[in-house]
Amino acid sequence: MRTLVAAEPGTPGHDNEDVAVFGQGMFVVADGLTARTDTGCSHGVAWFANELSTAVLTHSDLGPRGALAAAIRDTAALHCDTCDLQHPATPCAAVAIVHITEQFVRYLVLGDVTVVIDVGRAMAISDPRITRTARAERHAADALPADAPGKAEALLRMKRAELADRNTDAGYWIAGADPTVVDHAVSGEVPRSAVQRVAILTDGAARVVETFKLYDWAGVLDALATSGPVELIALVRDTERADPDTTKWPRNKVSDDAAVIYCDGISP
């Protein structure tokens, strides 16, 4: 199999809260949720996303669901004595896992990371529940230009509304300190013999489809096959720079962290 990986912060010189790692047939992408409030944690979102992703790989023998639950426990153990893991804004991350075994390609998605599986057509799997929360606040924040005086306050109102719905039946589920959230993940499997290519993209990279409409998901797979994830993220950055005030493509960040994994040559 050929595997290509890229990850880049939305702002040069800043920590990247999006992580992409792989090993032992397991591919993991994590998108740390932006902290706009106090989190009760001294380590930060980037640290959390990195530790969580790495821990998933160490439990690859458990499959996607078991590996993520174990990784959440392991990561919580690293800072439970120093940080308040019961804080409503404790560091969290959206996570997508693809596990390629001899017979199956298994996937798990928790939060707005997208898995794209080529089974003769592009099958895109994501978890949009977070976008169904704080809708009024998100619309108000997205509608404001990036440099508008009220933008920061609008984003804070959006974050507080999202936090009220975090890891609740009425809201959305995300990987934080409680391993039982894996019970709410979107998961499934496809026979390996039917799979040609797989990609995993954080929402910062998925803007190429969902925000900018430059490709459909099949087009993303083709672009990754020919040019790779570095060029895909570069295209996203060029498009973001062409709309610095966010008026052509309304969004709550001018430029977002991005991470991509692409894998082909999967069929045995």
N, C-alpha and C positions, 0 to 999 in steps of 0.2 A: 504494500500500500504506500501511496505517496501522501504525506501530510504537510500542509503549509499553515503557518501561524503568524499572526500579526496582532499587536496591541499598541495603542497610542493614546496618550492623554489628550483631552479636548483642548487644554491650554499648555503650550510648551513649557517645560520646567516644573510643572505641577505633578503631584502624584497621580498615577493612573489607577482609578478605582475599578477598572475592567481588567479581568485576568483570563488568560487562555493557557491551559496546560494539557499535556497528554502523556500517556504511558500505559503499557500492558493492555492495550486494546481499549482503553478508556479515554474519552475526550471530555474535558470540562471547561466550561466558560461561565464566569461569574461576573455579575454587574453590581458593584456596590451601590447601595441607595444613597444618594446625595444627602448629607447631613446639613440641614439649614438651622438646626436648633442644637442645644446641648444634647449629648448622647449618653452621659454617664460613663463613658469609656475614654481612657487616656491614650489608646492606641490608634484609633482612627479607622475609617472605612477601608482605605487601601490595605492596611495591615490585615483587617478581618477578611477581606476578599481573597488575599493571597494565602493566608493560613487555611481558610476553608477549602479552597481549590486544591491545594497541595495535599490536605488531609483526605480528600475524596480519593485521590490516586492510591494512597496507602491502603485503602480498603476495597480495591477494585474487585477482589474475589467475592464481595458481597452483592455485586450487581448495583445498578444505579440507586435504587431506593435504600438499600441497606448501607451503601457507601456514603450517601449523603447524610443519613441519620447518624452514622458513626462519626463523620467529619464534623457535624454540628456539635456533638458531644465533646469531641477532642478539642475543638476550637474554644468552646465555652470553658473547658477545664484550664486552658492557658491563661485566662484572665478573670476567672470568677472570684479570685481572692483580692483582686485589685480594682475591679470595675463593677458597676451596678448593672448586672445583666437583666434586671427587672425593669429598668428604665424603659419607658415606651418608645424611645428613639435609639435604643441600643443598636450598634452597627448590624446591618442586615445586607443581604445580597440576593438578587435574582440569580438563579442557577439553571443551566442546562447541561445534561450529561448524555453522552452517547457511548454505549458499550458494545463493541463488536466482538462477538464470540464466534466459534466455528459455525454455528447454525443460524444465529440471529443478530440483527442490529436492534438493540434495545435503547429506548430513549426515555428521558425524564425531563420535564420542564416545570420550574416553579418561578413564576414571575415573567416579566416581559423580555426574555431572551428567546430567540427563534432558532429552531432546528429545521433544516431543509434536507429532505431525503429524496434522492432521485430514484424513483421506482419505474422509470419510463415516463414519468411526469414528475413535476416538482411538488412534493408534499410538504407543506410548511406547517409546523406545530409550534404554537406559542401559548402563553397564558395571559390573556388580556384583562384579567380581573382588576388589576391596579388602575387601568384606564377607565374603569367604570365607577371608580370612587372619586370624590372631590371634583365632580365634573364641572360644576359652576365655577369653582375656584381655579381649576386648570384652564378653562375657557377664558376667564378674565385675565389670567397671567399670560397666556399665549397671545392674547389680543394686543398686549402692550408691546411697543417697540423695545428693543434691548436696552436703550438708553433712557427710557421713560422714567420720570421721577418716582412713580409709584410701583415700578417693576419689582424691586426687592421686597416690598411689603406684600405685594400680590403673591409672590413665590412663597413667602413665609406662611400666608394664609392657606395656600394650597398644601404645603407640607404638613401643617397642623391638621388639616382635614384628612389627609392621607394617613397620618399617624393614628387618628381616631378609629380608622377602619383596618389597621394593620393586624394581620393574623386573627381575623374574626370571620364568622360565617357570613356576615353581611358585607364583608369587604374583600380583602385579598390575602394571600398567603405567601410568605417569604422566608428565606432561611436566616434565622437569627440565633437565638440561644436555646430554642426548644426543638428537639429532634422530631416531635410528633407532627410537625408541619409537613413532613414528607407524605403523610397520609392524604394530603390535599393536592399533591402534585399531579400534573398531566403526564401520563406514561403509557407506553405500549411497546410493541416489537414488530419487526418486519423480517421475513426470511432473508438471510444474508444473500442468498442466490438471486434475490430480486433487486438488490441495491447496487447502484452504479457509483453514486457519489453522495457525500454528506457534507453539509456546512452548518456551522453554529455561529450566530451573530448576536452581539449585544444590540440594544436598541440604537446606540450611537452609530453603529455600522449599518443597521437595518434602515436607517433614514434614506438610504439610496433607493429603497422600495417604498417605504411607508410614508415618508415625508416629501421627498423630492421626485418620486415617480420616474426615476431614470431607468429602472429595470423592473421586470417582474421577477418572481423567484427563480424561474428557469433561466432567465438572463443573468441573474446573480451567479448561479452555478457555472454557467458558461464563462462569465468574466473571471471567476476565480480559477477555473481550469486553465485559461489562457494567460492571464496576467497576474494572478495571485492576490492574496489579501492585502498586501502592502499597497498595491495600486488601487484596490477597491476603496480602502480608507482614504487614500490620496484624492480620489474623486469626490468622496464625501466632503473632505476639507476644502477642496476648490469650490464646491457648491455652497458651502457655508460662508466662505469668504465673499462670494458673489452677492450675499444677502446679509450684510453685517448688522442691519437693524431689525432683522427677522420679520420684515413686513411682507415679503413675497411668499415666504414659507413660514407661517407663524409657528413658533416653538419657544419653550421656556428657557433654552440655552442656545446661545449663538453656535457654540461648538461643544460637542459632547465626547466624553471618553468613548473609545471604540475597541472592540476585540473580535477577532474572527479566527475560526479554525476551518480548514477545508481538507477533505480527505477523498481520494479516489483510488481506483484499483481494488475495490472492496470485494466484488463477487469472486468466490473461490474458483 
